Amino acid sequence: TTLEKAFAASDNEAFGEIALHYLNMGTLIKYATRFQFDHQIPFELPVQVSRMKIKEAKSKAALARLAAGFENVGLSPLHAALIGSAIANDGKMVAPCLVDHVLSPSGQKLFECPSRVFAKPISSSTAAQLRQMMGRTVKSGTARRAFWSTRRDPILRSITMGGKTGSLTGKNPTGKVTWFVGMAPLDDPEVVISAVGVNHMTKPWTVRASNVAKEGFQAYFKSKQHSQLAKK
């Protein structure tokens, strides 16, 4: 398979093979550090540090599973959104803000969160290639079912979206966990969404993170459309 097809289909065997043939522990540590694993995210509220337990991945099998995200790695939804924003922002990771800006009743700007780049984990060309692969995930990969209805949606049908899915069964939290991190529009991203869904083991697995993310995109662009109409 190609890397693009493996990415879109969440082909974990392919990711494991790539790790064994093209990566080593030093390279993995290097990029994990650049993506801010084991570092505190600069944010107004406390955020759990995303950990990558490199020392416990001593065998080749452990390296493959670590690279595919199966073992000895944890990620917060906010951190996942920042990784997505780095891909959307040509490789630049910008510090998150709880409040972007505050306006007075007359429209005067009373507060604005400064835009601050605090990391650049990848190049702009790598980010562009990742956006292309994320587009395939939504169009024909693991998120295609969730986004199929957008073809008839008057708001989303003209907007290109992309993302990456993930699914695990774990104990922290207990249940079947689905992930989706994506952005839109792909040619010039302006919004990134990170969604996590946890379904209890004893209940039907009905709501996936990709469905939640689709609703988020719809809400964002619907609000934007209404704001543009209001200005007219």
N, C-alpha and C positions, 0 to 999 in steps of 0.2 A: 504494500500500500504506500501511498505518498504521505508526507507529513501533513499536508492539508486535509486529506481524507481521514487520517488517524485523529487529527485534532477535532474535526467536525463530528466524528462518530464516537469520540471519547474512547478510543482504542487503547486500553491500558497496556496490552501486550506490546504494542508498538512503542509506547513511551518507555517501557521497561527495556526493550531492545536498544532504543536510542541511548538510554543511560549507560548501558553496558558497553556499547561500541564507541560512543563519542564523548562520554562524560567520565570524570573521576571525582572523587570526593572533594578535592581541592576546588575544582570548577564549580561544583554544586554549592559549596560553602561561599564562594565568591559571589555568585549571583543571589543566593539567599540573603547575604548581607546587604547587597546593593538594593534588593527589594525590601529591606528593613525588617527581615525576620530577626527575632531576638533583640529588637530595638523598641524603645518606647515611641509610640506615634505621638507627634505634637498635636495636642487637642485640648480643648477647655475642660473636658470631662475625662475621668479615668477610663482607660481602654486596656483590656487584657493584652499582654504582649503575645504576639504570634511566635510560637516556639518551633524550632527545628532541631531535633535531638540527633546530631550528627554522630556522636560517639557510639550510639547504639546501632548504627548501620555499618556493621563490620564486614558482612558477607556480600557477595555479588547480588544475591537475591534481595538482601536488605536495601542495597543501593538502588536496585530497580524499583522496589516498592516505595522507597522514599521519594524518588524522582517522580513517580506517578501519583504521589500524595496519599498513599495508603497507610503508611506507618510513620510514627515518630515526628509528626508534623501537625501543627494546629494553626488555625487562621480565624481572625475575627471578621465579621461582616464589613466593618469600617475599613480594615486593612485590605480586604478584597476589593472594595470600591476604589481605594487609592491605587492598587495595582492596575485596575481597569482604567483609572484616570491617567496613569502614566502611559498606557498604550494609546489612549485617546488623544493625549497631549504631546505626541511626538517624543515620548520617552521621559518626559519631565513629570515628577511626582510633586504635587502641590499640597501644602499643609491644609488640612480640612478646617472648616469653620462651621460652628453651629448656627450662626446668624450671618448672612451675607452683608446685609445693610439694613438700616432703620431710617425711615423718612418721617418728617413732621407732617401734620395735616396740610400744610401749604406746599409740600413736596420737597422741602429742604432736606438734604442728606445730613442726618445727625451722627450716624456711625457707619463705617464701612470696614469690613475685614480685609486687611491687606493680603494680596496674592503673593505667596512666598514659596518658591521652589526649594525643597529641602533634599531632593535626591534626583538622580538621573540614571536609573538602573540599566536602560537600554538606549540604543541609537534610534534616530528618527526612522531610518530605513527598516530596522527590525520591528518597530511599532507599526509601520505601514503594512508589513507582511502579516503581522498578527491580526490586524484589523480585517484584512482580506480573509484570513482563515476563520475569524469569528463570524463574518458574514455568511460563510458556508454552513456554519453550525445552525444558524437560524433558517437558512434557505432549504437545506437538504440533510442536515445532521440531526443531532439528538434533540434540538429544540424546535424542529419543524412542525410538530403537531400542535404545540402551544401557540405558534405564530401563524399557523395556516389561515386562521380566520381574519388576520390583518389584511389579506388580499381584498376583502370586501369592506373593510373598515374605512369610512370616508376620511378619517384623520390619519391613520397609519399606512394606508396602502401606497402612498407616494414617498414614504420615508424608509430608507435602507437602515436596517438594524443588524447588530451582530452581538455575539456573546460566546460564553463557554459554560457548559454545564458540568455538574459533578454529582455523584451519588455514592453514599456510604451507609453502612449500618453500624452504629456504635452505641456506646454506653454513656457518653458525655457530650450531648444529651442522649438519653435512651430512645432509640427508634430508628426509622429510615429517614436519612437526611438528604435533601437535594439542594444543590447550589445553582445559581445562575449569576454571572457577572457579565454585563453587556453595556453597549453604548449606542447612541444614534444622534444624528445621521452619520453613517460610516465615513462619508467623504469629508465631513467637517464636524466631528462630534461636539455636542454641546451639553449632553447629559449622560451620566454613567449611573447604572443601577446595580446594586448588589443585593441579591435576595436569597434567603435561606428558608427552607421549609422542613419542619420536623413532624413526621407522622408516627404515632405510637405503633409499636409492633402488633398490637392486638386489634387495630382499627384499619379499615381499608386505606390504601395509599392513593388518595384521590387528588390532592392539591400539591403540585410540584412548584418549585421555585421559578421555573420558566414561565408558568402561568401568572404568578404574582408579578414578575418583572414586566410581562406584557401589559398588565393592567397599569403598572407604574409608568411605562412609556406613554400609554394612552392618556393617562391623567395629566402628564406633563405637557404633551403637545396640544391637548384640548385646552388647558389653561392658557398656553401661549397663544393659541388661535383666538380665544376670547379676548385676551389682552390687546391683540392687534386690531380686532374689530372695534373694541371700545375706544381706541385711539383715533380711529377713523370717524 
